[in-house]
């Protein structure tokens, strides 16, 4: 979209995207990881699982509880 307005994305100081992770593939050549800020706003989703009130969930469960671990299931 930036290029549709004839803007050079490399010259921009700030780019705001509404995406959790898909933006990285398109912007990684312009913005190094230290220049990416992920903001966790209130809403239906969040990368921070502790933000949710988990009910009817048998505990402990990975990755919500620190004392748990995960391994590949045996076939």
C-alpha positions as CSV (number, residue, x, y, z in Angstrom):
1,X,0.0,0.0,0.0
2,X,2.9,2.3,0.8
3,X,4.3,1.9,-2.7
4,X,0.9,2.6,-4.3
5,X,1.3,6.2,-2.9
6,X,4.7,6.4,-4.5
7,X,6.4,6.5,-1.0
8,X,9.8,5.0,-0.3
9,X,9.2,2.8,2.7
10,X,12.9,2.8,3.6
11,X,12.6,6.6,4.2
12,X,9.7,6.4,6.6
13,X,10.3,6.8,10.3
14,X,7.1,5.0,11.4
15,X,4.9,2.4,9.9
16,X,1.9,1.1,11.8
17,X,0.4,-2.3,10.8
18,X,-2.5,-4.2,12.3
19,X,-1.0,-7.6,12.2
20,X,0.5,-10.0,14.8
21,X,3.2,-11.6,12.7
22,X,2.5,-11.7,9.0
23,X,3.9,-8.2,8.5
24,X,7.5,-9.4,9.2
25,X,7.9,-11.1,5.8
26,X,7.1,-7.9,3.9
27,X,9.0,-5.5,6.2
28,X,12.0,-7.3,7.4
29,X,14.3,-5.9,4.7
30,X,13.4,-2.3,5.8
31,X,13.1,-2.7,9.6
32,X,15.5,-4.7,11.8
33,X,14.0,-6.5,14.8
34,X,15.2,-3.8,17.3
35,X,13.0,-1.3,15.4
36,X,9.8,-3.4,15.6
37,X,7.5,-2.6,18.6
38,X,4.6,-5.0,19.2
39,X,1.8,-3.3,21.2
40,X,-0.6,-5.5,23.1
41,X,-4.0,-3.7,23.1
42,X,-7.1,-4.9,24.8
43,X,-9.3,-7.0,22.5
44,X,-10.3,-10.5,21.5
45,X,-6.8,-11.7,20.9
46,X,-3.4,-11.2,22.6
47,X,0.0,-12.8,22.4
48,X,0.2,-12.7,26.2
49,X,-1.8,-15.7,27.3
50,X,-1.9,-14.6,30.9
51,X,-4.2,-11.7,29.9
52,X,-7.1,-14.1,29.6
53,X,-9.3,-15.6,32.4
54,X,-9.1,-19.3,31.7
55,X,-12.0,-21.1,33.1
56,X,-12.9,-24.8,32.9
57,X,-9.3,-25.6,32.0
58,X,-7.6,-28.5,33.7
59,X,-4.4,-27.1,35.2
60,X,-1.4,-27.2,34.9
61,X,-1.3,-26.7,31.1
62,X,1.5,-25.8,28.7
63,X,2.4,-23.0,28.0
64,X,0.2,-21.1,30.6
65,X,1.9,-22.6,33.7
66,X,5.6,-22.3,34.3
67,X,5.9,-25.7,35.9
68,X,4.9,-27.5,32.8
69,X,6.8,-28.7,29.7
70,X,5.9,-30.0,26.3
71,X,7.3,-32.8,24.3
72,X,6.5,-34.3,20.9
73,X,3.8,-37.0,21.3
74,X,5.0,-40.6,20.7
75,X,3.3,-42.2,17.7
